[in-house]
Amino acid sequence: MATDYATLKKGGFMKQKQKDHFSLRLSVVGGQVSTEQLVAITEVADKYGHGYVHLTSRQGVEIPFIKLQDIDKVKEELAKGGATPGVCGPRVRTITACQGSSVCPNGCIETEELAQELNDRYFGQELPHKFKFGVTGCQNNCLKAEENDLGIKGGVRVSWVEDKCISCGVCEKVCREKAVSIRDGKVTIDTEKCNYCGRCALSCPTDAYDTTPGYLLSFGGLFGNSINKGVAIVPFIEDKETLFKICDAALQFFKDNANPSERFKFTIDRVGREKLDEVVWKAYKG
């Protein structure tokens, strides 16, 4: 019986140049791999591969040189350690994320939890072409959110608490956007300049800022044969419900309008940016 390479690829087994050998892409969410999974991956790579793994640019783990006849055994042994194959082809791919506020002192949002929620909601969903989500916790942008079809960047909206302020001037000094100014002991925040990085609040020695975490979204990023920086459409989002409504709307727009093998960016260009704007704004406003 002929080998169904398309089905194997859909299940994470990518054909190698060596006959009847595959590089297995594993499911990794937000860059998190447990020690139990690492043990299982190591054992499978030693027993069925060439004793090493490849770490992809999107936080993925691949085990090369899996033989065709060993595929079922590989999946069984990986499953014992909680590791599962990923996906390839025209569908929602691995959700990438930095470590966010649970670990990083600069993090504005809890990225690992959000990556898992995005994974549960969208991972593997069939689409006209591949679609990538990337979650980064702050303006340092370690995950390069704008490279993704839909990028999510964490931020915080800040408001000054006058009775806690000692007018030390630290917030004004650390603001890279020059959005914070102090005159006669009063702090003013220029909302046109503020990029929601939260450095003012993080640096304040007396907690003289109230903060509201949220999300900045970009659409249509691409980094491959063609390069495009994703664009913002809606302003700062303060709740996950709105975030997911917009993600749902963007994916539905892609499903409804894309040609086969057409990336999101090129669908936007062909259909018209104003059409996507209309859909995204409608979801934003509820």
N, C-alpha and C positions, 0 to 999 in steps of 0.2 A: 504494500500500500504506500502511495506517495506521501512524503512528509508534508504536513500542513504548516508551512513556515509562517503564514500570516497569523494563525491561531497561536503558535508558539511565541511570536513577537508580541502579540497582544498580551500574553501572559508573562512578559519580561524576559523571554529567552531570545536573544538577538544573535542571528547567524554570524559566525566568524568566517574569515577567509579560508580557514582549515575545514575540510569536508567533515560534515556531521559533528561539528563542535559549535558550542554556543557560549556567549557571555551572558550570565544571568544577572539581570538588574533586580535588586531587592527593594522592597517597600520600606522607605525611611520617611518619617514625618517630622518636619521641622529640624532635621539634622540630629535627632535623638535616636541613639542605638543603645539598648540595655546591655549590661555585661553578659546576661544569659544569651542574648542574641549573638553577641560577639563570639562567644564560645562555640555556638552552633555553626556560625559562619566560618570560623577558623577550621573546625573539624571537617566541614564539607569541602572547603577549599583545599585542605590537605589530602582528603580521601578521593575526591572526584575532580579536582582541578589541578593546578600546578603550584599549589602552596602559597598563593598570594591573592590579594583582592585589589581591585582598582577603585579609587575614590573619584567620583565624577565631579564636575564643576558645579553641579546642583545638589550637593550633599548626598549623593547616592552612593551605594556600595554595589559593586559588580564582581561576580566570581567568573573569571574567564575559563575556557577550556573544559566546559561541561559537555560530556559526550551525549549524543542523542539517546543512547540506550539507558543512560543513567538518570534521565530527567525525573521520572516518577520517584526514584529513590532519593534524589536530591531534595525534592519538595517535601517528602515525608520526614527526612532527617532535620531539615530546617524548621519544620513545623514543631518539632519536639522542643526547640529552643525559642519558640515564639517568633521566628523569622519567616516572612512570606515573600513570594515574588512580587515585583512591582508591575508597572505597565509601560508599554511603548505605543507608538502609533497615534491615530487621531482621537485623542481623548484628554481629559484633565490629568496632568502629570503630577509628579511629586510636589508637595507643598514645602517650599523652603522657608527657613526662618532663622534668625539669630537667637541668642539666648534671652534677650529681653530683660524686663525689669526684675524677674525672679533671680537673676544672677548678675547682670551688668549694672553698674552704678549709673550709667547714662540712660538706661532703658526707661521709656515712657509708658510702655504697655507690656502686658503679659503675652509674649509672642508664642510660647510653646503651646499654651492652651488654645489660642486662636488658630494656630496651625492645625491642631488636632480637630477642631471644630470644622475648619474648612475642608480637611481631609474627609471627615465623616460625611460632609454634605455634598462634596463634589468629586472626590478622587475617582478616576476611572470612567467618569461620565463620557459617553460617546458624543463626539463632535465632528464637524467637517475637517478639522485639523487639530494638531496639538494646541493646548492652552496651558499657560503657566502662571501660577500664583507665587508671589514672593512677599514675605512679611519681614519688615525690618523695624527694630524697636525705637529708633530715634533718628535725628537728622545726620548722625554719623553715617547712616545708610550702608552698613556693612553688607547687607544682602542686595544692594543695588536695586531697589524696588522698581525704578523706572525701566529696567531691562525686561520686565515681565509683561505678559499680556494684561495682567491686572496686578498692579503693585500696591501694597498696603504699608504705609509708613506711620509709625507711632509718633504721637506728639502730645503736648499738654497745653490747654488754654490756661493762662495765668491771670490772676487779679490781685492787686496790691492790698494788703491788710495794714492800714495806717497805724493802728495802735500797737502793732508788734514791731514796727520799723524803728531802727536806731540810726538811720541815715548814714550808714557806713560806706555806701557807694559801691559795694562789691558787685551788685547786680548790674549796675551801669557799666562797670569795667569788663565783666565777662560776656556781655551781650555782643556777639559778633555781627549782628544785623543793625546795631545802633538803634534798636527799637526802644530801649529803656533810657530815660533821662531823668535827672533829679534837679529840681529847682526849688530853692527855699524849703528844703526838707520834704518836698512832695515828689512822689514817683509818678511819672507819666509813661504809659506804654503805647507806642505807635502801632496800632493793629495792622496798618498797611505794611509795615516792615517786619513785624513779628512772624517768625517761621515755626512757632510752637515747639522749639527745641527744649524749653524748660530749664536752660542753664541758669537763668536768674533765680528761679525757685530752688534749684539744687544747690546753688552757691550761698543762699541766704543763711546767715548764722542764727537768725531768730525766727525762721519759718514765717516770714512776713508776706507770704504769697499763698493764696488758695489755688489749687490746681485741679483741673478736670482733664483726665486722659481721653484720648480719642484718636482718630485715624485720618490720614491724608491719602487719597487714592490717585493713582495714575493709570491711564488706559492706553493700550496699543504699543507697549514696549516690545522691542525686538532686538536680539543680539546674535546674529548668525551670518548667513550670506548677505543679509541686509541688516542695517543697524538703525534703530529709531528709538528715541527717548519718549517714553510714555508721557501723556499730557494729563494735566489736572482738568476736571470739569466742574466738580462741586466743591464747596468749601469744607472746612474742618467738620468732621462727623463725631458726635459725642456718644453714640450708642450702637451696640452691636446689631440691634434689630434693623436699623437703617443701613448699616454696613452690609448685612446679608441681603437685604432687599435690592441694593444696588448690584451686588455680585450676581444675584439671580437674574436681574434685568440685563446685565452685560452678557452673561452666558446665553440667555434667550435671544438677544439681539444677534449674537454670533450664529446660533443655530438657525435662526430664521433667515439670515441674509447671506451667509458665507457660501461660496462655491467650494466644492470638494478640493482639498489640499490648498486652501487659501488661509493664511494666517490672519488673525484678528485685525492687525494693522492695515492690511491690504483690503480687507472687507470694509473697514471704516473709510478708507480712501475712495473706494469704488462707490459705496452707497452714499457717502457724504457724512462728514463729521457732525453736521447739524442734526442728522437723524439719530445718531448715538446720543448726542447732548440731550435731545428731547426725551429719550427713553430713560437716561440716567437721572435727569432732573425730576422726572415724574416719580421715580422710585425714591429719590431723596426727599421729596415733599410728601410722600406717603399717599 
